[in-house]
Amino acid sequence: MQSGDAPRSAPPWWHEFFDDDYAAFGLANDSPELVERIADFIVKALALSPGQTVFDQCCGIGRLSLPLAARGMHVLGVDRALSYIHRARNRAAQANLQCEFHVADAFEFSAPQPCDAAINWFTSFGYTPDDDRNIQMLHRAVESIKPGGRFIIDYLNIPRLMADFRPSIINRPTGNGLDGLIVLNEQKADYKTGMMHSEWTFLYPDGRRIVRQVATRMYMPHELGRLLETAGFVDIQLFGSTDGEPFDRTSRRCITMARKP
Ligand SMILES: C[S@@+](CC[C@H](N)C(=O)[O-])C[C@H]1O[C@@H](n2cnc3c(N)ncnc32)[C@H](O)[C@@H]1O
């Protein structure tokens, strides 16, 4: 850096974390049965019928866009990770499914034509300590659906995460080419900023070692509901899992559904 140059700030963690290593472990490794179950739940909760349009905000590799398209929906997905969108497009083309994918920032991007419903799945929200910044994604979601349309967001269950807090978690995935991989997740809560910081270490059998940082806002269910209301949604409903069971402190996830008036 030349003297007088402004120091460059580091890119946000989500620009680095969502790479092929994460995708292989975190997105492409779910059992097909689990993904089908989630898609069934989404269709039922959002009361979708074939021919309707769904906005998949932060769609990743199209893990849910594709099964939703296979159920007859027209899916419009957005993600900032170029390689993920390439994968989503290739998979949709191979399966001859009605999907349109965009590489864009979900803080900025809204659907060119409002959709019948929208999803934001698998903790793809709350990545900054700044509520005003986070809520921009909810504004883009509300803009992306028609009046009366529903939005569903799948998030961490913070009461459970706190009650069962584990400072370190070790995963040893098997199958899908992941045999021998060890993924260590070390977590630390920052109660001043409200962020859960995690350091993920990927240890490959060939000795390769990758370390990545993650930070997620510890929104309690009612706080997420308030953000949704501030963004313009109404009729907040909570589910505890994709079985549709009611939310409580032991639920696996905090799934919040809301409607655009
Ligand atoms: C945990 S993954 C979930 C992906 C997908 N929703 C699923 O359930 O398979 C989070 C995704 O959000 C995307 N993402 C994070 N921040 C984003 C942003 N600001 N704009 C667009 N995509 C973003 C990442 O690239 C990643 O694909």
The ligand as a Gaussian input file, in Angstrom:
#p B3LYP/6-31G(d) Opt

LIG

0 1
 C      -26.099000     -21.989000       3.529000
 S      -26.178000     -21.681000       1.811000
 C      -27.857000     -22.154000       1.459000
 C      -28.147000     -22.318000      -0.015000
 C      -29.586000     -22.709000      -0.360000
 N      -30.536000     -21.755000       0.158000
 C      -29.898000     -24.101000       0.141000
 O      -30.735000     -24.256000       1.031000
 O      -29.309000     -25.050000      -0.380000
 C      -26.193000     -19.929000       1.738000
 C      -26.179000     -19.364000       0.331000
 O      -26.392000     -17.962000       0.388000
 C      -25.592000     -17.344000      -0.600000
 N      -25.423000     -15.948000      -0.218000
 C      -24.959000     -15.472000       0.952000
 N      -24.990000     -14.142000       0.962000
 C      -25.474000     -13.750000      -0.230000
 C      -25.757000     -12.491000      -0.812000
 N      -25.533000     -11.353000      -0.162000
 N      -26.270000     -12.463000      -2.048000
 C      -26.518000     -13.612000      -2.730000
 N      -26.248000     -14.832000      -2.231000
 C      -25.755000     -14.900000      -0.982000
 C      -24.314000     -18.155000      -0.592000
 O      -23.552000     -17.968000      -1.759000
 C      -24.867000     -19.568000      -0.419000
 O      -25.130000     -20.162000      -1.654000

